[in-house]
């Protein structure tokens, strides 16, 4: 996702949110990434509140409302078509 953040520049910001119970993998996830990484907690319950699934990309508009969701299990960012589609969704949401 670092490449995507570089492509987006200052038009949009990416961050990751790790699911409760997987915090032992935070170092692995972030060892070669520069995007901010948050750990969900039982008190916050973000994953449950949002109904998130593994590898979901939740795209928010500038007001913090959900614009769209893109799952990376179903879409491979190694394919230029999928990468470009996600980038377009993020940029469209940023323009709202």
Long-range contacts (C-beta under 8 A, 24 or more apart in sequence): 1-33, 1-35, 1-77, 2-32, 2-33, 2-34, 2-35, 4-77, 4-83, 4-86, 4-87, 4-90, 5-34, 5-35, 7-87, 8-87, 8-90, 8-91, 8-94, 11-91, 11-94, 12-90, 12-91, 12-93, 12-94, 17-46, 17-47, 17-52, 19-47, 19-52, 19-54, 20-45, 20-47, 57-86, 59-89, 59-90, 59-93, 60-93, 61-93, 61-94, 61-96, 62-93, 62-94, 62-96, 63-96, 67-92, 67-93, 67-96, 68-93
